Amino acid sequence: EEKSTNIIPTIQGLTEIKPELLLRKLHGVEGTMAAFISTFSGSMPFVYFHVLWFGLWIIINHGYFIPYIYPFDSFPYGLLTMVVSLEAIFLSTFILITQNRQALMETYKELEEEKEDQEAEEEVEDIQKDLDDIKNAISFIQQKITQVEKAKENAIITNGGAGGTKSI
């Protein structure tokens, strides 16, 4: 009995995800975007961007660009603190999404390996069956050869062993 849902309950009460659903989750827009953001946030260009951003923020808010840009966040930089806190919340969320995506990839790989193992086991069973069939055929042929040899011996004995042997 096949269920139409994407999640199949198992005996232990846990759920097993179908491979098709895993692929959709892995290659979805959200997963791909989270992976990109997590990869970028773990790179040196991300660090350089933040050094430049914080440096400019501090310089601008100390009034060094007053004729062009006026200070908008005075020391102790409450707005910068809030923006950086929000950024940290989002980055940690993207990292968790990426970790979940990696766990899905591992689950998908495990499912594929189980499928390959099952196929290999079935192939071995088929080969074993073929070998058993060959063994049975060889035994049958050996029995027939033995019967023919006995029949030949009986024919030689019944003809008295003299030169009048019949070929079988």
Residue frames as qw, qx, qy, qz and C-alpha x, y, z in Angstrom:
[[0.000, 0.890, 0.456, 0.000, 0.00, 0.00, 0.00],
 [0.459, 0.163, 0.023, 0.873, 1.59, 3.23, -1.17],
 [0.101, -0.777, -0.426, 0.453, 0.68, 6.50, 0.52],
 [0.415, 0.756, 0.261, 0.433, 0.33, 9.70, -1.46],
 [0.312, -0.945, 0.055, 0.084, 2.06, 11.82, 1.18],
 [0.472, 0.734, -0.422, 0.244, 5.68, 12.88, 0.96],
 [0.141, -0.522, 0.724, -0.428, 6.51, 11.58, 4.42],
 [0.770, -0.095, -0.602, -0.189, 6.23, 7.90, 5.34],
 [0.549, -0.642, 0.375, -0.382, 5.83, 7.06, 9.04],
 [0.491, 0.303, -0.810, 0.104, 8.09, 4.29, 10.29],
 [0.690, -0.377, -0.618, 0.021, 7.53, 1.80, 13.08],
 [0.481, -0.203, -0.445, 0.728, 9.53, 3.81, 15.62],
 [0.038, -0.870, -0.417, 0.261, 7.29, 6.86, 15.07],
 [0.243, -0.519, 0.295, 0.765, 10.01, 8.68, 13.20],
 [0.636, 0.694, 0.165, -0.295, 9.55, 9.85, 9.64],
 [0.598, -0.108, 0.555, 0.568, 11.40, 8.81, 6.54],
 [0.295, 0.715, -0.062, -0.631, 11.62, 11.36, 3.73],
 [0.828, 0.434, 0.338, 0.106, 11.23, 10.22, 0.15],
 [0.583, -0.155, 0.311, 0.734, 14.28, 10.83, -2.10],
 [0.244, 0.616, 0.458, 0.593, 12.23, 12.97, -4.52],
 [0.292, -0.925, -0.228, -0.091, 11.27, 15.35, -1.71],
 [0.646, -0.547, 0.128, 0.517, 14.87, 15.49, -0.52],
 [0.507, 0.191, 0.395, 0.742, 16.05, 16.50, -3.98],
 [0.020, 0.806, 0.382, 0.452, 13.44, 19.25, -4.16],
 [0.479, -0.863, -0.094, 0.127, 14.50, 20.57, -0.75],
 [0.686, -0.326, 0.233, 0.608, 18.19, 20.40, -1.61],
 [0.376, 0.166, 0.438, 0.800, 17.89, 22.22, -4.91],
 [0.012, -0.857, -0.515, -0.026, 15.19, 24.69, -3.89],
 [0.224, 0.787, -0.011, 0.575, 15.71, 28.45, -4.07],
 [0.506, -0.817, 0.129, -0.244, 15.85, 28.87, -0.29],
 [0.899, -0.311, 0.187, 0.246, 18.43, 26.14, 0.20],
 [0.690, 0.408, 0.118, 0.586, 20.62, 27.40, -2.61],
 [0.010, 0.853, -0.034, 0.520, 20.39, 30.99, -1.35],
 [0.679, -0.712, 0.157, -0.090, 21.22, 29.95, 2.22],
 [0.894, -0.063, 0.163, 0.412, 24.21, 27.95, 0.98],
 [0.472, 0.630, 0.059, 0.614, 25.46, 30.94, -1.01],
 [0.252, -0.866, 0.092, -0.422, 25.09, 33.33, 1.93],
 [0.826, -0.534, 0.171, 0.065, 26.75, 30.89, 4.33],
 [0.828, 0.179, 0.129, 0.516, 29.62, 30.35, 1.92],
 [0.266, 0.740, 0.004, 0.617, 30.07, 34.08, 1.41],
 [0.459, -0.828, 0.098, -0.307, 29.85, 34.84, 5.14],
 [0.858, -0.414, 0.222, 0.210, 32.67, 32.39, 5.76],
 [0.738, 0.430, 0.116, 0.507, 35.02, 34.04, 3.29],
 [0.461, -0.284, -0.070, 0.838, 37.69, 36.74, 3.46],
 [0.035, 0.384, 0.353, 0.853, 35.77, 39.13, 1.14],
 [0.461, -0.714, -0.487, -0.200, 33.06, 39.13, 3.82],
 [0.604, -0.530, -0.216, 0.554, 35.64, 40.14, 6.42],
 [0.344, 0.032, 0.194, 0.918, 37.08, 42.86, 4.13],
 [0.155, -0.600, -0.489, -0.613, 33.58, 44.20, 3.46],
 [0.534, -0.745, -0.398, 0.035, 32.89, 44.49, 7.20],
 [0.559, -0.341, -0.066, 0.753, 36.22, 46.13, 7.96],
 [0.157, 0.241, 0.323, 0.902, 35.49, 48.73, 5.26],
 [0.329, -0.660, -0.526, -0.424, 31.87, 49.14, 6.39],
 [0.584, -0.682, -0.339, 0.281, 32.72, 49.60, 10.10],
 [0.496, -0.179, 0.048, 0.848, 35.66, 51.85, 9.29],
 [0.022, 0.388, 0.377, 0.841, 33.54, 54.11, 7.08],
 [0.440, -0.706, -0.522, -0.186, 30.71, 54.09, 9.64],
 [0.581, -0.581, -0.238, 0.519, 33.06, 55.28, 12.39],
 [0.367, -0.040, 0.190, 0.910, 34.81, 57.86, 10.20],
 [0.105, -0.530, -0.485, -0.688, 31.52, 59.27, 8.89],
 [0.504, -0.736, -0.430, -0.135, 30.00, 59.45, 12.37],
 [0.565, -0.443, -0.150, 0.680, 33.06, 61.24, 13.77],
 [0.156, 0.913, 0.175, -0.335, 32.31, 64.05, 11.34],
 [0.447, -0.363, 0.497, 0.649, 35.24, 63.67, 8.92],
 [0.212, 0.283, 0.690, 0.632, 32.89, 63.97, 5.89],
 [0.068, 0.579, 0.527, -0.618, 30.68, 66.79, 7.28],
 [0.255, 0.422, -0.199, -0.847, 30.34, 68.88, 4.14],
 [0.393, 0.133, -0.751, -0.514, 29.25, 65.74, 2.21],
 [0.636, -0.338, -0.681, -0.135, 27.79, 63.37, 4.79],
 [0.316, -0.604, 0.325, -0.656, 26.59, 64.41, 8.23],
 [0.045, 0.139, -0.931, 0.335, 26.94, 62.10, 11.27],
 [0.643, -0.237, -0.349, -0.639, 23.79, 60.01, 11.77],
 [0.879, -0.339, -0.336, -0.008, 24.87, 57.59, 14.53],
 [0.038, -0.806, 0.446, -0.388, 26.87, 59.14, 17.33],
 [0.356, 0.234, -0.838, 0.342, 29.12, 57.21, 19.69],
 [0.426, -0.346, 0.834, 0.061, 28.46, 54.49, 21.04],
 [0.287, 0.218, -0.719, -0.595, 26.88, 53.72, 17.62],
 [0.538, 0.112, 0.661, -0.511, 23.49, 52.37, 18.69],
 [0.743, 0.493, -0.048, -0.450, 22.25, 52.04, 15.11],
 [0.419, 0.530, -0.733, -0.074, 25.40, 50.14, 14.07],
 [0.220, -0.204, 0.883, -0.361, 24.98, 47.85, 17.07],
 [0.682, 0.275, 0.444, -0.513, 21.38, 47.10, 16.11],
 [0.684, 0.568, -0.312, -0.334, 22.24, 46.49, 12.43],
 [0.245, 0.465, -0.847, 0.078, 25.13, 44.19, 13.36],
 [0.417, -0.053, 0.788, -0.451, 22.91, 42.31, 15.83],
 [0.759, 0.410, 0.189, -0.469, 20.27, 41.77, 13.14],
 [0.541, 0.591, -0.572, -0.178, 22.95, 40.67, 10.72],
 [0.050, -0.347, 0.905, -0.240, 24.22, 38.14, 13.29],
 [0.630, 0.147, 0.587, -0.487, 20.71, 36.77, 13.78],
 [0.762, 0.533, -0.063, -0.363, 20.20, 36.32, 10.03],
 [0.367, 0.591, -0.718, -0.035, 23.66, 34.87, 9.45],
 [0.274, -0.219, 0.884, -0.309, 23.21, 32.33, 12.23],
 [0.731, 0.317, 0.394, -0.458, 19.85, 31.38, 10.71],
 [0.663, 0.617, -0.339, -0.254, 21.42, 30.94, 7.26],
 [0.108, 0.492, -0.855, 0.119, 24.18, 28.82, 8.77],
 [0.508, -0.004, 0.761, -0.402, 21.60, 26.61, 10.50],
 [0.766, 0.489, 0.096, -0.407, 19.68, 26.28, 7.23],
 [0.475, 0.625, -0.610, -0.110, 22.91, 25.26, 5.49],
 [0.169, -0.317, 0.896, -0.262, 23.62, 22.69, 8.20],
 [0.681, 0.229, 0.541, -0.437, 20.11, 21.29, 7.77],
 [0.688, 0.615, -0.221, -0.317, 20.70, 21.19, 4.01],
 [0.213, 0.537, -0.815, 0.039, 23.93, 19.26, 4.56],
 [0.434, -0.077, 0.819, -0.368, 22.04, 16.83, 6.80],
 [0.757, 0.446, 0.221, -0.424, 19.47, 16.38, 4.01],
 [0.522, 0.638, -0.537, -0.181, 22.30, 15.72, 1.54],
 [0.072, -0.366, 0.906, -0.199, 23.74, 13.08, 3.87],
 [0.624, 0.169, 0.623, -0.441, 20.29, 11.50, 4.25],
 [0.720, 0.581, -0.098, -0.368, 19.88, 11.48, 0.46],
 [0.312, 0.583, -0.750, -0.037, 23.31, 9.88, 0.04],
 [0.327, -0.174, 0.870, -0.324, 22.43, 7.25, 2.64],
 [0.729, 0.359, 0.374, -0.447, 19.17, 6.50, 0.83],
 [0.622, 0.641, -0.375, -0.248, 21.03, 6.19, -2.47],
 [0.077, 0.476, -0.868, 0.119, 23.64, 3.92, -0.88],
 [0.542, 0.026, 0.737, -0.404, 20.90, 1.75, 0.64],
 [0.754, 0.515, 0.084, -0.398, 19.24, 1.53, -2.77],
 [0.456, 0.635, -0.616, -0.099, 22.54, 0.59, -4.42],
 [0.189, -0.326, 0.888, -0.265, 23.23, -1.99, -1.70],
 [0.689, 0.215, 0.539, -0.434, 19.78, -3.48, -2.16],
 [0.715, 0.605, -0.184, -0.298, 20.26, -3.63, -5.94],
 [0.236, 0.574, -0.783, 0.044, 23.67, -5.26, -5.49],
 [0.416, -0.143, 0.823, -0.360, 22.20, -7.77, -3.06],
 [0.771, 0.395, 0.287, -0.409, 19.43, -8.61, -5.52],
 [0.569, 0.657, -0.461, -0.179, 22.00, -9.01, -8.29],
 [0.035, -0.433, 0.882, -0.182, 24.06, -11.36, -6.09],
 [0.618, 0.094, 0.660, -0.418, 20.90, -13.35, -5.34],
 [0.757, 0.555, -0.032, -0.344, 20.17, -13.57, -9.08],
 [0.365, 0.617, -0.696, -0.022, 23.72, -14.73, -9.77],
 [0.303, -0.252, 0.863, -0.318, 23.43, -17.30, -6.95],
 [0.753, 0.300, 0.408, -0.419, 20.17, -18.56, -8.45],
 [0.660, 0.635, -0.335, -0.223, 21.82, -18.81, -11.88],
 [0.102, 0.521, -0.837, 0.133, 24.73, -20.73, -10.32],
 [0.537, -0.031, 0.746, -0.394, 22.30, -23.07, -8.58],
 [0.785, 0.480, 0.116, -0.374, 20.50, -23.61, -11.90],
 [0.478, 0.645, -0.592, -0.076, 23.83, -24.36, -13.61],
 [0.187, -0.366, 0.869, -0.277, 24.77, -26.74, -10.78],
 [0.699, 0.182, 0.554, -0.413, 21.43, -28.54, -11.12],
 [0.730, 0.599, -0.165, -0.284, 21.86, -28.74, -14.90],
 [0.247, 0.586, -0.770, 0.054, 25.38, -30.19, -14.50],
 [0.422, -0.156, 0.819, -0.355, 24.04, -32.74, -11.98],
 [0.778, 0.384, 0.283, -0.410, 21.27, -33.66, -14.42],
 [0.598, 0.652, -0.438, -0.159, 23.79, -34.06, -17.25],
 [0.019, -0.473, 0.860, -0.189, 26.06, -36.16, -15.02],
 [0.634, 0.051, 0.661, -0.398, 23.09, -38.41, -14.15],
 [0.784, 0.536, 0.019, -0.312, 22.28, -38.84, -17.83],
 [0.371, 0.648, -0.665, -0.016, 25.92, -39.61, -18.65],
 [0.298, -0.290, 0.858, -0.302, 25.96, -42.18, -15.84],
 [0.752, 0.266, 0.446, -0.406, 22.73, -43.73, -17.16],
 [0.685, 0.638, -0.273, -0.220, 24.14, -43.87, -20.70],
 [0.139, 0.569, -0.803, 0.110, 27.37, -45.48, -19.44],
 [0.502, -0.090, 0.782, -0.359, 25.39, -48.07, -17.43],
 [0.788, 0.449, 0.203, -0.369, 23.18, -48.75, -20.44],
 [0.501, 0.675, -0.530, -0.114, 26.31, -49.18, -22.57],
 [0.122, -0.407, 0.878, -0.222, 27.81, -51.58, -20.03],
 [0.664, 0.139, 0.608, -0.413, 24.54, -53.53, -19.88],
 [0.744, 0.581, -0.103, -0.313, 24.46, -53.70, -23.66],
 [0.299, 0.600, -0.742, 0.013, 28.03, -55.07, -23.71],
 [0.330, -0.208, 0.858, -0.334, 27.21, -57.64, -21.02],
 [0.730, 0.303, 0.440, -0.425, 23.97, -58.79, -22.69],
 [0.706, 0.622, -0.267, -0.207, 25.72, -59.24, -26.01],
 [0.974, -0.118, 0.000, 0.193, 28.26, -61.51, -24.37],
 [0.391, -0.769, 0.315, 0.396, 31.12, -59.14, -24.58],
 [0.657, 0.100, 0.559, 0.497, 31.96, -60.43, -28.07],
 [0.242, -0.103, 0.328, 0.907, 32.65, -58.12, -30.96],
 [0.026, -0.548, -0.674, -0.496, 28.96, -57.48, -31.59],
 [0.160, -0.458, -0.457, 0.746, 28.61, -54.37, -29.47],
 [0.160, 0.784, 0.503, 0.327, 25.95, -51.87, -30.33],
 [0.271, 0.110, -0.138, 0.946, 26.76, -48.19, -30.25],
 [0.134, -0.775, -0.607, 0.114, 24.45, -46.05, -28.27]]
